[in-house]
């Protein structure tokens, strides 16, 4: 029995030493996301001020959410601006493939959508169902959100996993529907703005 203990004990100690860094990292990430959920500003600030930290984009192991997903879900523009300003990835995807822009759109949160669009969030990023933010806005019949996305350059013809695009869904409301009119009007403006974009130095 003692001989077995002499063999097993060092192995267990070695395994514990190997696991400790990973456990510590998980613990730090958990504490950071928990602080974001509880709006504990000082704890979040302290975590982000750690030298060399990349904790800003840490993910919840249960659902893949980042801090940006959490604050978007609660429609918190102040925290959204703060985290994005500290380097949070506006195009991070959670376990369902949703980006913060997709979440903001599904909530009908116009301020959040406008801010994320201004931060260069990917307009045509799809979730696991292939749904873009624009398709979500069409499903909600929210022409104001559609206008924001379309004028920024969202593609109305990007299809989801069923093969239907935002334009296709809009057509289901009828030929003269407000949804289809919004696409016809604002998609042209978005395309025009994109074509007029200037690249390279301007003198």
Secondary structure, 3 states (H helix, E strand, C coil): CHHHHHHHHHHHHHHHHHHHHHHHHHHHHHHHHHHHHCCCHHHHHHHHCCCCCCHHHCCCCCCCCCHHHHHHHCCCHHHHHHHHHCCCCCCCCCCCCCCHHHHHHHCCCHHHHHHHHHCCCCCCCCCCCCCCHHHHHHHCCCHHHHHHHHHHCCCCCCCCCCCCCHHHHHHCCCCCCHHHHHHHHHHHHHHHHHHCCCCCCCC
